[in-house]
Amino acid sequence: MSATTDDEDRKEKGVWLRAFFYIFGTHLFAGFVWLLFYVGQHAQK
């Protein structure tokens, strides 16, 4: 393998890893917002 192929493979892996963390982070944030609405809705008034 040439150096450019290794570099391209590493960049592609980095893109997939970054996409995974962005998707995971977005779902984590959405879950937190949902939890806030749930707790607020069930709070004693």
Secondary structure per residue as TSV (DSSP state, phi and psi in degrees):
chain	resnum	aa	ss	phi	psi
A	1	M	-	360.0	147.5
A	2	S	-	-90.4	168.8
A	3	A	H	-66.8	-34.9
A	4	T	H	-67.6	-36.4
A	5	T	H	-65.4	-43.1
A	6	D	H	-62.6	-41.3
A	7	D	H	-65.3	-41.0
A	8	E	H	-66.2	-41.0
A	9	D	H	-62.4	-40.2
A	10	R	H	-67.6	-40.0
A	11	K	H	-65.5	-40.6
A	12	E	H	-64.7	-40.2
A	13	K	H	-63.8	-38.8
A	14	G	H	-63.9	-37.9
A	15	V	H	-64.5	-45.6
A	16	W	H	-63.3	-40.4
A	17	L	H	-65.6	-44.6
A	18	R	H	-63.2	-42.6
A	19	A	H	-62.1	-41.9
A	20	F	H	-59.7	-45.9
A	21	F	H	-68.2	-36.5
A	22	Y	H	-64.5	-44.2
A	23	I	H	-65.5	-45.6
A	24	F	H	-60.9	-45.1
A	25	G	H	-64.1	-39.2
A	26	T	H	-64.4	-43.1
A	27	H	H	-66.6	-38.2
A	28	L	H	-63.3	-44.7
A	29	F	H	-63.9	-43.3
A	30	A	H	-63.0	-39.6
A	31	G	H	-63.9	-38.6
A	32	F	H	-65.6	-43.0
A	33	V	H	-63.9	-41.9
A	34	W	H	-60.6	-41.9
A	35	L	H	-62.0	-40.5
A	36	L	H	-61.6	-44.8
A	37	F	H	-63.8	-40.3
A	38	Y	H	-63.4	-47.8
A	39	V	H	-66.1	-39.7
A	40	G	H	-65.2	-36.0
A	41	Q	H	-70.9	-32.4
A	42	H	T	-98.5	9.5
A	43	A	S	-72.6	150.0
A	44	Q	-	-70.1	129.9
A	45	K	-	-112.6	360.0
